[in-house]
Amino acid sequence: MLIILRIKIIPNIFNNLCITPPETKMVISMTSDEKIAQVCDGLNMLYEDNSIPRNIRRGAEEVKNNLLNANDPLDVRVASATSRLDDLANDPNIPLHGRTLIWNIMSRLEEIA
């Protein structure tokens, strides 16, 4: 038995249109102050976590205080915070979730610089 199908090809009129959902057109840009506030929230989470060793919690608090110090230029504060967080992330005593949180904070800091 042979079945013959006839398919009518209708040209797509939407080929030349660029249809994107409205949420992809919206560009959200955050100021550096808002990003620093997010970084400070992450550092607070690190500081308040009792499963993190005390020296790392203390270091997170120092980093937060240095970031909020308006006496230094922003790029110096961000560079020193990144360096200190890198030292904290390489500590052999830090649990995996703490190291991941520090890496997330560092990536947020790199967006500022």
Wavefront OBJ file of the C-alpha trace (Angstrom):
o trace
v 0.000 0.000 0.000
v 1.397 3.322 -1.032
v 0.365 6.476 0.777
v 0.977 9.776 -0.873
v 0.869 12.835 1.317
v 0.547 16.243 -0.115
v 2.048 18.888 2.087
v 1.486 22.485 1.321
v 4.434 24.592 2.412
v 3.361 27.919 3.771
v 6.115 30.522 3.957
v 6.801 31.652 7.465
v 6.101 35.355 7.710
v 7.879 35.565 11.035
v 11.332 34.705 9.684
v 12.328 38.324 9.305
v 10.909 39.464 12.608
v 12.969 39.450 15.733
v 10.511 38.394 18.391
v 12.001 38.128 21.852
v 10.255 37.991 25.159
v 10.136 41.345 26.957
v 12.242 40.071 29.862
v 15.215 39.512 27.568
v 15.089 43.066 26.278
v 15.299 44.566 29.736
v 18.851 45.247 30.851
v 19.302 45.498 34.575
v 22.438 47.290 35.618
v 23.348 47.528 39.240
v 25.465 50.255 40.704
v 28.673 49.402 42.480
v 27.058 50.309 45.814
v 24.329 47.725 45.250
v 26.914 45.104 44.309
v 28.948 45.909 47.423
v 25.775 45.535 49.476
v 25.268 42.061 47.961
v 28.885 41.173 48.717
v 28.418 42.345 52.316
v 25.309 40.173 52.608
v 27.326 37.177 51.454
v 30.097 38.018 53.900
v 27.511 38.258 56.681
v 26.235 34.800 55.746
v 29.785 33.509 55.975
v 30.360 35.260 59.299
v 27.150 33.945 60.875
v 27.688 30.314 59.799
v 28.902 28.386 62.834
v 30.211 25.504 60.738
v 32.893 27.817 59.303
v 36.129 28.010 61.333
v 36.535 31.094 63.487
v 39.589 32.471 61.674
v 37.696 32.466 58.358
v 34.655 34.114 59.928
v 36.921 36.771 61.412
v 38.550 37.288 58.005
v 35.141 37.692 56.356
v 34.258 40.367 58.895
v 37.548 42.181 58.206
v 36.912 42.062 54.468
v 33.436 43.512 54.977
v 34.770 46.344 57.136
v 37.465 47.137 54.565
v 34.908 47.204 51.747
v 32.712 49.621 53.640
v 35.641 51.915 54.462
v 35.069 54.962 52.253
v 38.538 56.422 52.913
v 40.174 54.197 50.274
v 39.348 54.230 46.548
v 36.901 51.572 45.361
v 39.408 49.691 43.203
v 41.859 49.384 46.109
v 39.118 48.082 48.408
v 37.961 45.543 45.830
v 41.509 44.347 45.075
v 42.396 43.924 48.745
v 39.087 42.130 49.426
v 39.674 39.765 46.504
v 43.187 38.999 47.688
v 42.079 38.348 51.261
v 39.154 36.172 50.134
v 41.507 34.157 47.940
v 43.653 33.478 51.001
v 40.573 32.422 52.968
v 39.349 30.134 50.178
v 42.694 28.321 50.137
v 42.540 27.534 53.844
v 42.546 23.719 54.226
v 40.046 23.827 57.108
v 37.195 25.523 55.263
v 34.178 23.338 54.414
v 33.089 23.010 50.786
v 29.996 25.182 51.126
v 32.094 27.962 52.656
v 34.615 27.808 49.826
v 31.800 27.934 47.274
v 30.305 30.972 48.991
v 33.680 32.710 48.962
v 34.071 31.986 45.245
v 30.618 33.438 44.581
v 31.528 36.547 46.557
v 34.784 36.877 44.623
v 32.978 36.649 41.288
v 30.608 39.399 42.412
v 33.623 41.529 43.368
v 35.146 40.987 39.928
v 32.044 42.527 38.393
v 32.730 45.730 40.314
v 36.395 46.077 39.331
l 1 2 3 4 5 6 7 8 9 10 11 12 13 14 15 16 17 18 19 20 21 22 23 24 25 26 27 28 29 30 31 32 33 34 35 36 37 38 39 40 41 42 43 44 45 46 47 48 49 50 51 52 53 54 55 56 57 58 59 60 61 62 63 64 65 66 67 68 69 70 71 72 73 74 75 76 77 78 79 80 81 82 83 84 85 86 87 88 89 90 91 92 93 94 95 96 97 98 99 100 101 102 103 104 105 106 107 108 109 110 111 112 113
